[in-house]
Amino acid sequence: MSKITAFFTELMRRYLPDPFVFAIMLTLLTMALAFGVESRPLPAVVQDWGKGFWSLLAFTTQMAVILVMGYVLAAAPVVDRFLNRITERVHTPRQAIIVATLVGCIGSYLNWGFGLVIGGIMARKLALKVKGVHYPLIIASAYTGFTMYSLGFSATIPVLISTKGHGFEGKMGLIPLSETIFSAPILLTSLAVLIALPLLNATMHPKRGEPVTELDPASVAAEAKAGGDAQQLLGDEKTLAYRLNNSRLLSLLIGLCGMAYVVMHFVQGGNLDLNMINFFILFLGVLLLGTPMKYVEKLNEGVKTIGGIILQFPFYAGIMAIMHGSGLVESIAHLFVSVSSANTLPLWGLISSFVINFFAPSGGGHWVLQGPFMIDAAHQLGASQAQTAMSVMLGNGWNDLVQPFWILPALALSKLKLKDIMGYTVVSMLLVGAIYAATMVIWPHL
């Protein structure tokens, strides 16, 4: 295992560019493919790109909000104390790797935005407490748990197709969650990943005597001091302004108003969408942080984790527009579907989704591009619509292990570079791919 890990780590160190550079190169590659493969005129390709560049601005904001609010929630005192209690029970580097992976997995299963940040927070705590932990590996391990979102409560595609009025309801109807994320094969797949992934990550830890990069406590202390200095700027404790800024009553009242609306929304038959998730975790965070200024303080910390996403997602929106305008996504999907049968369509759907996710790393945007073709293929071949949709979802979650876009929050939290951790996520991607592929092969025969 150490040789395999060393190979991929060195490969990434030598050849992997910054995520923003990767997005630029991917844009140029997509333009070249649209022109060379689909014979789309270059002026039309550039127009597709420009017109699509800001087309997902609202969704970009939703993603940014859920990540920042997820950070605030993960940093709330009650959550922080819970993580500290876990940390106190961890004593060896390999135990730390396992725990960081599990926290990332469980957090992402519950909600992708929450899991994406709580895993990194847990990893930093463990890296500080447990001597000898290889810092790049524990950050990578926590991030690998993000693949569990494609199996969990916030899995975009199964949640979408179970919602009345979704865009493809006329073609595929409503698919209940009991046939997708809560079906027996997917629940077993979740369990397999939850067991195998932490164990694999632990085996990648350097052996005794091999070089280890530890987290520097001095750098963490400097960050904490900066936060303490900021606290001193909040004002004079004797003023009315200070008391209002730090009023627990104000947070309690507005937080309860938020929770009351959430309850009324669902009692009246409302749907669970990104806006409602963001609304819920915002006001839950207000309640858990206790005062308005504590919430603002943690919010300002969380904003640092989303700069790369705000910069890069418009580039991926442009890429998706090129793929849609040129027909490139249909060509990629058709390449795999053309060799499929009713029993093999889920497997080829998984693989084609893995490829497409490099160009469209958003589950919802990905489904808009690939979904229509996969739905039609399932109809023609007599394949299960639920299995076909989950194949696209799992391909998305599988590729996210090596998609630089979603690693950005982990890099912001850890202060590491992409090349420092990608070698480890590549190894994890191989294991997760084998598990997901096995599911897609076996499920149609059950």
C-alpha positions as CSV (number, residue, x, y, z in Angstrom):
1,M,0.0,0.0,0.0
2,S,2.8,2.4,0.8
3,K,4.3,2.0,-2.7
4,I,0.9,2.7,-4.3
5,T,0.3,5.7,-2.1
6,A,3.9,7.0,-2.8
7,F,3.4,6.6,-6.6
8,F,0.1,8.7,-6.7
9,T,1.4,11.3,-4.2
10,E,4.5,11.9,-6.2
11,L,2.5,11.9,-9.5
12,M,0.2,14.6,-8.1
13,R,3.1,16.6,-6.7
14,R,4.8,16.8,-10.1
15,Y,1.9,17.3,-12.4
16,L,-1.3,18.5,-10.7
17,P,-1.9,22.3,-11.1
18,D,-3.9,24.6,-8.8
19,P,-7.7,24.0,-8.9
20,F,-8.3,27.3,-10.7
21,V,-5.7,26.4,-13.4
22,F,-7.4,23.0,-13.7
23,A,-10.8,24.8,-14.3
24,I,-9.2,27.0,-17.0
25,M,-7.6,24.0,-18.7
26,L,-10.8,22.1,-18.6
27,T,-12.6,25.0,-20.2
28,L,-10.2,25.0,-23.1
29,L,-10.4,21.2,-23.4
30,T,-14.2,21.4,-23.6
31,M,-14.0,24.1,-26.2
32,A,-11.6,21.9,-28.3
33,L,-13.8,18.8,-28.0
34,A,-16.9,20.8,-28.9
35,F,-15.1,22.0,-32.0
36,G,-13.2,18.9,-32.9
37,V,-15.7,16.2,-32.0
38,E,-19.1,17.8,-32.4
39,S,-18.0,20.2,-35.2
40,R,-19.5,23.2,-33.3
41,P,-18.1,26.4,-34.9
42,L,-15.6,28.2,-32.6
43,P,-17.6,31.5,-32.5
44,A,-20.7,29.5,-31.4
45,V,-18.6,27.6,-28.7
46,V,-17.4,30.9,-27.3
47,Q,-20.9,32.3,-27.3
48,D,-22.2,29.2,-25.5
49,W,-19.5,29.6,-22.9
50,G,-20.1,33.3,-22.4
51,K,-23.9,33.0,-22.2
52,G,-23.7,30.1,-19.7
53,F,-21.0,31.6,-17.5
54,W,-23.4,33.3,-15.1
55,S,-26.4,31.0,-15.7
56,L,-25.9,29.2,-12.4
57,L,-25.3,32.3,-10.3
58,A,-28.3,31.7,-8.0
59,F,-27.2,28.1,-7.5
60,T,-23.6,29.2,-6.8
61,T,-24.9,31.5,-4.1
62,Q,-26.9,28.6,-2.6
63,M,-23.8,26.4,-2.5
64,A,-21.7,29.1,-1.0
65,V,-24.4,29.7,1.7
66,I,-24.8,26.1,2.6
67,L,-21.0,25.7,3.0
68,V,-20.7,28.8,5.2
69,M,-23.7,27.9,7.3
70,G,-22.4,24.4,7.5
71,Y,-19.1,25.7,8.8
72,V,-20.9,27.8,11.5
73,L,-23.0,24.8,12.5
74,A,-19.9,22.6,12.8
75,A,-18.1,25.3,14.8
76,A,-21.0,25.8,17.3
77,P,-20.0,25.2,21.0
78,V,-22.2,22.1,21.4
79,V,-20.7,20.5,18.3
80,D,-17.2,21.6,19.2
81,R,-17.5,20.0,22.7
82,F,-18.8,16.8,21.1
83,L,-15.8,16.7,18.7
84,N,-13.4,17.4,21.6
85,R,-14.8,14.4,23.6
86,I,-14.2,12.2,20.6
87,T,-10.7,13.6,20.2
88,E,-9.8,12.8,23.8
89,R,-10.4,9.1,23.1
90,V,-8.0,8.9,20.1
91,H,-4.4,8.1,20.9
92,T,-2.7,6.7,17.7
93,P,-2.2,8.1,14.2
94,R,-4.2,5.3,12.5
95,Q,-7.0,5.7,15.0
96,A,-7.0,9.4,14.2
97,I,-7.3,8.7,10.4
98,I,-10.2,6.3,11.0
99,V,-12.1,8.8,13.2
100,A,-11.6,11.7,10.8
101,T,-12.9,9.6,7.9
102,L,-15.9,8.4,9.9
103,V,-16.8,12.0,10.9
104,G,-16.5,13.1,7.3
105,C,-18.6,10.2,6.1
106,I,-21.4,10.6,8.7
107,G,-21.5,14.4,8.4
108,S,-21.7,14.1,4.6
109,Y,-24.4,11.4,4.8
110,L,-26.5,13.8,6.8
111,N,-25.8,16.9,4.7
112,W,-23.1,17.5,2.1
113,G,-22.3,21.1,3.2
114,F,-22.1,20.1,6.9
115,G,-20.0,17.1,6.2
116,L,-17.6,18.9,3.9
117,V,-16.5,21.2,6.8
118,I,-17.0,19.1,9.9
119,G,-14.6,16.5,8.6
120,G,-11.9,19.1,8.1
121,I,-12.5,20.6,11.6
122,M,-12.3,17.2,13.1
123,A,-9.1,16.4,11.2
124,R,-7.4,19.5,12.4
125,K,-8.3,18.8,16.0
126,L,-6.9,15.3,15.8
127,A,-3.8,16.5,14.0
128,L,-3.1,18.9,16.9
129,K,-3.8,16.3,19.7
130,V,-2.3,13.1,18.3
131,K,1.4,13.1,17.9
132,G,2.8,11.7,14.7
133,V,-0.3,12.1,12.5
134,H,0.5,12.8,8.8
135,Y,-1.4,16.1,8.3
136,P,-2.0,15.9,4.5
137,L,-3.4,12.3,4.9
138,I,-5.8,13.1,7.7
139,I,-7.2,16.1,5.8
140,A,-7.5,13.9,2.7
141,S,-9.2,11.2,4.7
142,A,-11.8,13.5,6.2
143,Y,-12.5,14.8,2.7
144,T,-13.0,11.3,1.2
145,G,-16.0,11.0,3.4
146,F,-17.7,13.5,1.1
147,T,-18.5,10.6,-1.3
148,M,-21.2,9.5,1.2
149,Y,-23.3,12.5,0.3
150,S,-24.3,10.7,-2.9
151,L,-25.8,7.9,-0.7
152,G,-27.4,10.1,2.0
153,F,-30.2,12.5,2.9
154,S,-28.9,15.4,0.6
155,A,-28.2,13.3,-2.5
156,T,-29.4,15.8,-5.1
157,I,-30.8,13.5,-7.8
158,P,-32.9,11.0,-5.7
159,V,-34.2,13.9,-3.6
160,L,-35.1,15.8,-6.8
161,I,-36.9,12.9,-8.6
162,S,-38.9,12.1,-5.5
163,T,-40.3,15.7,-5.4
164,K,-43.7,16.4,-7.1
165,G,-43.3,18.7,-10.1
166,H,-39.7,17.9,-10.9
167,G,-38.5,18.7,-14.4
168,F,-38.5,15.1,-15.7
169,E,-41.7,13.9,-13.9
170,G,-43.5,13.6,-17.3
171,K,-40.8,11.2,-18.5
172,M,-40.1,9.1,-15.4
173,G,-42.8,9.9,-12.9
174,L,-42.0,10.2,-9.2
175,I,-39.4,7.8,-7.8
176,P,-39.8,7.5,-4.0
177,L,-36.7,7.5,-1.8
178,S,-37.5,4.0,-0.7
179,E,-36.4,2.9,-4.2
180,T,-33.2,4.9,-4.2
181,I,-31.2,6.0,-1.1
182,F,-33.3,4.0,1.3
183,S,-33.4,0.8,-0.8
184,A,-31.6,-2.2,0.6
185,P,-28.7,-2.3,-2.0
186,I,-27.9,1.4,-1.4
187,L,-28.1,1.0,2.4
188,L,-25.7,-1.9,2.1
189,T,-23.4,0.1,-0.2
190,S,-23.4,2.9,2.4
191,L,-22.4,0.4,5.1
192,A,-19.6,-1.0,2.9
193,V,-18.1,2.4,2.3
194,L,-18.5,3.4,6.0
195,I,-16.4,0.3,6.9
196,A,-13.9,0.0,4.1
197,L,-13.0,3.6,3.5
198,P,-11.7,4.4,7.0
199,L,-9.7,1.1,7.1
200,L,-8.1,1.9,3.7
201,N,-7.2,5.4,4.7
202,A,-5.6,4.1,7.9
203,T,-3.3,1.7,5.9
204,M,-2.0,4.7,3.9
205,H,-0.4,6.3,7.0
206,P,3.4,6.3,6.9
207,K,5.0,3.5,8.8
208,R,7.3,4.2,11.8
209,G,10.5,5.7,10.5
210,E,9.0,7.1,7.3
211,P,8.7,10.9,6.9
212,V,5.6,12.5,8.5
213,T,4.3,16.1,8.0
214,E,2.7,17.2,11.2
215,L,0.4,20.3,11.8
216,D,2.5,23.1,13.3
217,P,0.8,24.2,16.6
218,A,2.4,27.6,16.3
219,S,0.4,28.4,13.1
220,V,-2.8,27.3,14.8
221,A,-2.0,29.5,17.8
222,A,-1.4,32.4,15.5
223,E,-4.8,31.9,14.0
224,A,-6.4,31.7,17.4
225,K,-4.6,34.9,18.5
226,A,-5.9,36.7,15.4
227,G,-9.4,35.7,16.4
228,G,-8.9,36.8,19.9
229,D,-7.7,40.2,18.7
230,A,-10.8,40.5,16.6
231,Q,-12.9,39.8,19.7
232,Q,-11.4,42.9,21.4
233,L,-12.8,45.1,18.7
234,L,-16.4,44.3,19.6
235,G,-16.8,47.3,21.8
236,D,-17.2,48.5,25.4
237,E,-19.2,46.1,27.6
238,K,-21.0,49.0,29.3
239,T,-22.7,50.3,26.1
240,L,-26.2,49.4,24.9
241,A,-24.7,48.5,21.5
242,Y,-22.4,45.8,23.1
243,R,-25.3,44.3,25.1
244,L,-27.5,44.1,22.0
245,N,-24.7,42.6,19.9
246,N,-24.2,39.9,22.6
247,S,-27.9,39.4,23.5
248,R,-28.9,35.8,23.9
249,L,-32.5,36.8,23.9
250,L,-32.4,38.3,20.4
251,S,-30.8,35.1,19.0
252,L,-33.3,33.0,20.9
253,L,-36.3,34.9,19.5
254,I,-35.2,35.1,15.9
255,G,-34.0,31.5,16.0
256,L,-37.3,30.2,17.3
257,C,-39.1,32.2,14.6
258,G,-37.0,30.4,12.0
259,M,-37.7,27.0,13.5
260,A,-41.4,27.8,13.7
261,Y,-41.4,28.6,10.0
262,V,-39.7,25.3,9.2
263,V,-42.3,23.4,11.1
264,M,-45.2,25.2,9.4
265,H,-43.5,24.7,6.0
266,F,-43.5,20.9,6.3
267,V,-46.9,20.7,8.1
268,Q,-48.4,22.4,5.1
269,G,-46.8,19.9,2.7
270,G,-43.7,22.0,1.6
271,N,-40.8,20.3,-0.1
272,L,-37.2,20.0,1.2
273,D,-35.0,22.0,-1.2
274,L,-31.7,23.8,-1.0
275,N,-33.4,27.0,0.2
276,M,-35.1,25.3,3.0
277,I,-32.0,23.4,4.0
278,N,-30.1,26.7,4.1
279,F,-32.9,28.4,6.1
280,F,-32.9,25.6,8.6
281,I,-29.2,25.4,9.2
282,L,-28.9,29.2,9.4
283,F,-31.4,29.5,12.2
284,L,-30.2,26.4,14.0
285,G,-26.8,27.9,13.9
286,V,-28.2,31.2,15.4
287,L,-29.7,29.1,18.3
288,L,-26.6,27.1,18.9
289,L,-24.1,30.0,18.8
290,G,-26.1,31.9,21.4
291,T,-25.5,35.5,20.4
292,P,-25.6,37.5,17.2
293,M,-21.9,38.5,17.4
294,K,-20.7,34.9,18.0
295,Y,-22.6,33.9,14.9
296,V,-21.1,36.7,12.8
297,E,-17.6,35.8,14.1
298,K,-17.9,32.2,13.0
299,L,-19.6,33.3,9.7
300,N,-16.6,35.4,8.9
301,E,-14.3,32.4,9.5
302,G,-16.5,30.3,7.2
303,V,-16.4,32.8,4.4
304,K,-12.7,32.1,3.9
305,T,-13.5,28.6,2.8
306,I,-15.7,29.5,-0.2
307,G,-13.6,32.0,-2.1
308,G,-12.4,29.3,-4.6
309,I,-16.0,28.1,-5.2
310,I,-17.3,31.6,-5.9
311,L,-14.5,32.1,-8.4
312,Q,-14.6,28.7,-10.1
313,F,-18.2,27.6,-10.3
314,P,-19.0,30.2,-13.1
315,F,-16.3,28.5,-15.2
316,Y,-18.0,25.1,-14.7
317,A,-21.3,26.7,-15.6
318,G,-19.7,27.9,-18.8
319,I,-18.3,24.4,-19.4
320,M,-21.8,22.8,-18.9
321,A,-23.2,25.4,-21.4
322,I,-20.6,24.3,-24.0
323,M,-21.4,20.6,-23.4
324,H,-25.2,21.3,-23.7
325,G,-24.9,23.5,-26.8
326,S,-22.6,21.2,-28.7
327,G,-24.2,18.0,-27.8
328,L,-21.0,16.7,-26.2
329,V,-22.6,15.3,-23.1
330,E,-25.0,13.3,-25.3
331,S,-22.1,11.9,-27.3
332,I,-20.3,10.8,-24.1
333,A,-23.4,9.2,-22.6
334,H,-24.3,7.5,-26.0
335,L,-20.8,6.0,-26.2
336,F,-21.5,4.1,-23.0
337,V,-25.3,3.5,-23.5
338,S,-24.8,2.0,-27.0
339,V,-23.1,-1.0,-25.4
340,S,-25.6,-1.4,-22.6
341,S,-28.4,-3.8,-21.9
342,A,-31.2,-3.5,-19.2
343,N,-28.8,-5.2,-16.7
344,T,-25.7,-3.3,-17.6
345,L,-27.1,0.2,-18.1
346,P,-26.6,1.1,-14.4
347,L,-22.9,0.2,-14.6
348,W,-22.3,2.2,-17.8
349,G,-24.3,5.0,-16.3
350,L,-22.0,5.0,-13.3
351,I,-18.9,5.2,-15.5
352,S,-20.2,7.8,-17.9
353,S,-21.3,9.9,-15.0
354,F,-17.8,9.7,-13.5
355,V,-16.4,11.1,-16.8
356,I,-19.1,13.8,-17.2
357,N,-18.6,15.0,-13.6
358,F,-15.1,16.3,-14.4
359,F,-17.0,18.9,-16.6
360,A,-20.2,19.3,-14.5
361,P,-19.3,18.8,-10.8
362,S,-22.8,19.8,-9.5
363,G,-25.3,17.0,-8.9
364,G,-28.2,19.1,-10.1
365,G,-26.5,20.5,-13.1
366,H,-25.1,17.1,-13.9
367,W,-28.6,15.6,-13.9
368,V,-29.9,18.3,-16.2
369,L,-27.3,17.4,-18.8
370,Q,-27.1,13.6,-18.5
371,G,-30.6,12.8,-17.1
372,P,-32.7,13.1,-20.3
373,F,-30.5,10.7,-22.2
374,M,-30.3,8.2,-19.4
375,I,-34.1,8.3,-18.8
376,D,-34.7,7.6,-22.5
377,A,-32.2,4.8,-22.5
378,A,-33.8,3.2,-19.5
379,H,-37.2,3.3,-21.3
380,Q,-35.8,1.8,-24.5
381,L,-33.9,-1.0,-22.7
382,G,-36.5,-1.7,-20.0
383,A,-34.1,-0.8,-17.2
384,S,-35.1,0.5,-13.8
385,Q,-35.4,4.3,-13.6
386,A,-34.5,4.3,-9.9
387,Q,-31.3,2.3,-10.6
388,T,-30.4,4.4,-13.6
389,A,-30.8,7.6,-11.6
390,M,-28.7,6.3,-8.7
391,S,-26.0,5.2,-11.2
392,V,-25.7,8.9,-12.2
393,M,-25.7,10.0,-8.6
394,L,-23.0,7.5,-7.5
395,G,-20.9,8.4,-10.5
396,N,-21.1,12.0,-9.4
397,G,-20.1,11.1,-5.8
398,W,-17.3,8.8,-7.0
399,N,-15.7,11.4,-9.2
400,D,-15.9,14.0,-6.4
401,L,-13.0,12.2,-4.8
402,V,-10.7,13.5,-7.6
403,Q,-12.7,16.6,-8.7
404,P,-10.6,19.5,-7.5
405,F,-13.6,21.8,-7.2
406,W,-15.1,20.2,-4.1
407,I,-11.7,19.9,-2.3
408,L,-11.5,23.7,-2.1
409,P,-13.1,24.1,1.4
410,A,-10.8,21.4,2.7
411,L,-7.8,23.2,1.3
412,A,-9.0,26.5,2.8
413,L,-9.4,25.0,6.2
414,S,-6.1,23.1,6.2
415,K,-3.9,25.7,4.4
416,L,-2.6,22.9,2.2
417,K,-2.2,22.7,-1.6
418,L,-4.2,20.4,-3.8
419,K,-1.1,18.4,-4.7
420,D,-0.5,17.6,-1.0
421,I,-3.7,15.6,-0.6
422,M,-4.9,14.4,-4.1
423,G,-2.6,11.4,-4.2
424,Y,-4.4,9.9,-1.2
425,T,-7.9,10.7,-2.6
426,V,-7.0,8.9,-5.8
427,V,-6.3,5.7,-3.9
428,S,-9.6,6.1,-2.0
429,M,-11.3,6.7,-5.4
430,L,-10.2,3.3,-6.6
431,L,-11.7,1.5,-3.6
432,V,-15.0,3.5,-3.7
433,G,-15.3,2.9,-7.5
434,A,-15.0,-0.9,-6.9
435,I,-17.8,-0.8,-4.3
436,Y,-20.1,1.4,-6.5
437,A,-19.4,-0.7,-9.6
438,A,-20.2,-3.9,-7.6
439,T,-23.5,-2.4,-6.5
440,M,-24.4,-1.4,-10.1
441,V,-23.6,-4.9,-11.4
442,I,-25.5,-6.8,-8.7
443,W,-28.6,-4.6,-8.1
444,P,-30.3,-5.2,-11.5
445,H,-30.3,-9.0,-10.8
446,L,-32.0,-8.7,-7.4
